[in-house]
Amino acid sequence: MQDIKDRLLDAALPHVPFDGWTEPAFRAAVSDAGITPAEARAACPRGAVDLALHFHRAGDAEMVRRLNEGDTANLRYRDRVAHAVRTRLEIAEENREAVRRGMTLFALPMHAADGLRAMWGTVDAIWNALGDTSDDVNWYTKRATLSSVYSATVLYWLGDESEDRRETWAFLDRRIDGIMQIEKAKARVRSSPVLSRLMAGPDMLLSRIRAPLRAAPNDLPGRWRNPAEDV
């Protein structure tokens, strides 16, 4: 299934800038890739929607590969986060119009949940690649915060015509600096004798929140692989 999806994606990308992530683009990809319609539907039951999600996840996988191979140990943590977001967008640069068409697709109400899951998967991949080990409420707040940064930066990037996208990277830095100010304010609250007492109750409730359990790898010997997990 993975090989079929990859072949379909390669064949679809030349059509997407003109037709979007649509049924005509999907049918054209099936024809160009030399794949039977039955095989294509088995790999992508929802056609172009599933292919658009595969395109997004392929970009995430490439980002993780580059981050794992790169050396960012000497960077500040906020710079490592910025580098990860920038890496993800640089991967998408070659297929910028496909990203734009994807934003249009996942803005539709019937596909909005798929778009949100895709974005959450991206920021989760970033935090995991950066070595995040949080298992409490911070697991959620880190990803929710980065989601807002990432989504705003993608929208800015899509409209940026500056040389080497330098305005996008400046925008990204400003967004992250704004988040860092919030983190500094939270640290001041925790260090304040009065405010820390006021927050004792909410903090106790928040301390009960735990990150979701990590799913077991689905390619281990002896484990049945559900084809729906690849969709």
N, C-alpha and C positions, 0 to 999 in steps of 0.2 A: 504493500500500500504506500509506503514511504517513497519508493522509487517512482510509482505512478504519479503521486502528488508532485514530486520534483519535476518530472517530465511535463506534466500539465502546467505547472507554474512557469517553467521556461518558455513554453509555447504561448502562454496567455499574456505575458508581460508586454509583448509588442502590440497587442490588441487593446489592453486596458486603457492607455491614454486616450484612445478614441471612443471606445465603447463602455468604459468603466468596468466595474466588477459586476457584469451582467450575464444573463443567459446567452446572448449572442457571442460574447467574448469567451465564455466557457465552451460553447459548441465549437467555436473556431479553434480553441486550444486542443480539444479532443481530436479534431480532424488533423491539425498540424502535427500533433505528437504521435499520430498513428496508433491511438489507443481506442479500443472499442467503447461505445457508449456505456455498456454494462460495467466494464472495468472502471471507467471514469466515475460512474455513479456509486460504485462500491467504495471508491476512495473518497469521494466528495458527495455525499448524499444530497446536500443542499446546493450543489453546483458551485457557482462563483463565490457564494458567501464563505463556504468552507475553504475555497482556494485562497481567498483574501486573508483568512485567518492563518492559513499555512504560510503565506507570504510574510505575515507579521512575525510568526514564530521562528521562521528561518532567519529573519533579521536579528531576533533576540539571541538565537543560538550562535550566530556569527559574532555578536557583541560579546557574549560570554567568552568565546574562544579568544578574542583579541584581548580582553581584560585579563584573562588568565595567563596569557603569554607576555603581557606587558609588565613593565616595572614601574609601579607607582608608590613604592614604599616610602620614598622621600617626600611625597606630596602631603600637604595638609589634608585632613579628612574631607573638608568641604571641596577642595580641589579634586580629590579623587571622585567625588560624586559628580562634579561638573564634567570631569573627563569621561566618565561613564556615559552620561547623557549625550555629550558631544560625539562620542564614538558611535552611539546608536544612530544618531542623525547622519553622521558621515557615511554609514553603511547604506542608509536609505537614499542618499543623494543621487545615486545613479538612476533610481526609480522614483524620483520625487513626484511625478504625476500619478503614479500608482498609489502613493501614500495619500495624495490629495483625493483621489477617487475613493480610497478606502475610508477617509474621514467622512465623505459624503454618504457612503453606504451605511456606516455605523452611526450616523446621525439620525437615520430613520428609526422610528419607534420600535418596529419589529426586530431590529438588529442592535439596538442600543445596549442591551445586556451583553451581547457578544463583544461589542467594542470596549465596554468597561472591563470585562474579564481579560481582554487582550492587553489593555493598558496596565492593569494590575499585574499581569504576568510579566510585563516588561520591568516594572519597578521592583517586583519581587526578585527577578533575575539580577538586577543591578545590586540590590542589597546583599543577596547571597554571594555574588561575585566579589563584593567588597568585604566579605567575611562577617556579616552581621550575625550575631548569635543571640539576639534578644528573644525571649520566649514569653514575654508578658505584654502589657498594653502597648509598650514601645514598639512591638512588632507591627501593630496596626497603625500607630501614629506616624512611624517612619515612612511606611508605604503610602499612607493617605497624603502626607505632606509632599513626598516626591511625586506622587501622581499629579498634584496641582501644578508643580513646577514643570514636569515633563509635558503635560498636555498644553500648557500655555506656551512653552517653548516650541513645540511642534507647530502650533498655529502661527507663531511669529516667523518661524523658519519657512513655512510655506509661502509667506508673502515677502520674504526678504530677498532683495535683488542686489545687495551690497557685495563687494568683492570678497571672495572666500567666506561669505556669510558672517563677516566680522560683527555686524549689528546683532545677529542672533546670539553669538557667543557673549557679547556684552550684555544682552538682555538676560541670558541664562545666569551670568554672574550676579546681576542685580537681584534676580529672583532668589538665588541661593543666599545672598547676603541678607535679604529680608527674612528668610527662614532662620538664619543664624541669630538675628536679633531677637526673634521669638524665643529661641533656645536660651539665650542669655537672660532674658526676662524670667523664664521659668526657673533658671538657676538662682536668680536673686530672690525669688519667692521662697524657694526651698531653704535658702540660707538665712532668711529673716525669721527671728524668733516668733514674732506675732503672726505673720502670714503663714508660716509653716504649721502653727497650731490650727489656724482656720482651715487649712487644707488637709488636716489629719484624717477627717472623715472621708472626704472624696478619695484621698490617696489609698485608704484602707479598702474601699470598694474597688478601685482600679487595680489594686494589687492582686485581686482574685481573677482577673482576666488573664487567660493564657493563649499563646499563639496556637494555631491549628496544628494538629499532628502532621508530620511530614508523611506524604504518601510513600509507600514502599516502591522501589523500582519495579516497573512492570515488565522487565525483560529478563528476570532471573529464571534459571532453569526450573521447570516444574510449575511455573505459575502460568495459568491460562491468560492469554492476552485478549482483552475485550477490544474488538475493532473500533467500537464507539469512542474509546479513549484517544484514538488518533484523529478524530474529527475536529 
